[in-house]
């Protein structure tokens, strides 16, 4: 009876804690994970990048997670703040801590394993460890299924363009979310000669010889719209330009590295392999 009473007391405490918890979630991947593991009802505020699931858009916004203001967060009376190491500036976070509100910043995802680790850490932090493990197992299974279904043979060279920088397209290189997604989708990052992000001249674009151009939808207006992308300097003289191979995807889905990671990789794979798949059939 003593053990049973102790268990019921612990269960009651955990339930009460979850019910009274008020989380401000910083970062799209963190927010999506909290919802995916069943802790979305504890979120009382999000940053402006947290646009999925749709119900997250109805919550109070505290600004972009890199340029936060402490006052807006504290006004929501949070019991804690949860985000990644991209959150800032440090002065705002220190003000929040000074107000006796715990701030947990988890390592930013830079690879598949670190993305999955981040999701598990978010789940653990929310007391949803089992749900986190189930989520990760589901993602791994989806990715394994995708790998089994990818066409064999030469992989398409994909260049992901994220904006126009001083008139030059800004492309994604190694060690980026774009690089990871292209690899998971069975492509080769045409920008793998450089690390991070780099503005490209017309000559550089031609040399990289992408067969597919991929653009997250938030960047499309900056690039002048769909018709303008393949007319950027040098693009018309690439295989992608000559064959009009342009893929546009939802930015958060494509680059969020959250619970929808496998869905994003599958959608990108279908797009970049479309012509090969059609010819094979």
Helices and strands as residue ranges (DSSP letters): H 2-20, E 23-25, H 28-36, G 40-42, E 43-46, G 54-58, E 60-61, H 70-74, E 80-84, H 90-98, E 102-106, H 112-125, H 129-149, E 157-165, E 168-172, H 177-184, E 188-189, E 197-200, H 202-208, E 212-216, H 217-220, G 221-223, H 226-229, G 235-237, H 239-243, E 246-249, H 251-255, H 261-272, H 274-280
